[in-house]
Amino acid sequence: VYEIIACKGFTNYGVAACVAATCENILFDQNRVAPISCYIPEYDLCMSVPAAVGARGISGIYMPKLNDEEIQKMAISVEKLRLMQK
């Protein structure tokens, strides 16, 4: 994000495009998969993951398959998120 800001000076349109796409998914019940922050039961916290979004909210979460190194890094990220919630 900071590289984009350095080159372009701002990112207003990028943020607006993401919000517009999420609103379209909800309003037209498209259930398209997009990276969105939602509750992940296996980690007991909210984080951004690929999820289908529609008129009734999140209809599916699509966690990517992780290798052992990625699982360890995910555990570190989850712990950092938990600490931030306190």
N, C-alpha and C positions, 0 to 999 in steps of 0.2 A: 504494500500500500504506500509506504513512504517513498519508494522509487517512482511510483506513478505520480505522486504529488510533486516530487522533485522535477519530473519531466513535464508534466501537464500543468502544474500549479494548483489543481484541485481534482476531486473525484466525484463531484455532485451527480453527474449523469450516471456513473456506474452504480452508485448507491440507489438512485432513483429507479434505474432499470431493474435492479434486484427486487425492490419493493413492489414495483409494478407487476413483475412476473409472479411474485407470491400472491398478490391480490387477484390476479387472473386465475391462478390455480384454485383459489378459494371460491371466488365468485362464479366461475364456470365449472366448478367441480371437476377439474381436469385430472387430479391425482397424478400429476407429473412429479418425477423424482428430482429433488433439488437439495443442496446442502442447507440444512436448517437446524437451529438449536431446538432440541426437544429432550424430554426425559428418557433416559436410558436405564431401564430396570436393572440390568446386569451390573451397572456401575453405581446405581442409586444417585444419579445426578443428571443435570442437563448439560448437553454438549452438542456441537454441530456435527451432524452425520447426514449421509444421503437418506432422505425420507420422502415418501409420497405424501403430497399435501392436497387436500380437497376441501369441499364444503363442510365436511364433518371433522376437519382437523387432520391429524396424522393418521394415515391408513396403513402405513407400512414403513418399517425402518430397515435399511439395507446396509448392515455393517459389513465393511470389506473384510476379506480373510486376511489375517495378519500372520507373518512369520514370527519366529521366536524373538528376534530382536525388536520387531515392531510391538509385540505384546509387552515386552519389558518397558519400552518407551511410552506405550499407552498407560501402563500402570503408574509411571512417574507423572504423566500429565494429569491423570485422574486424581492422584494424591495432591498435586498442586492446586487443582480446581477445588478440591474439598477444603484445603487450607484457606483458600480465598473466601469461601462461604462462611467461615467462622466469624 
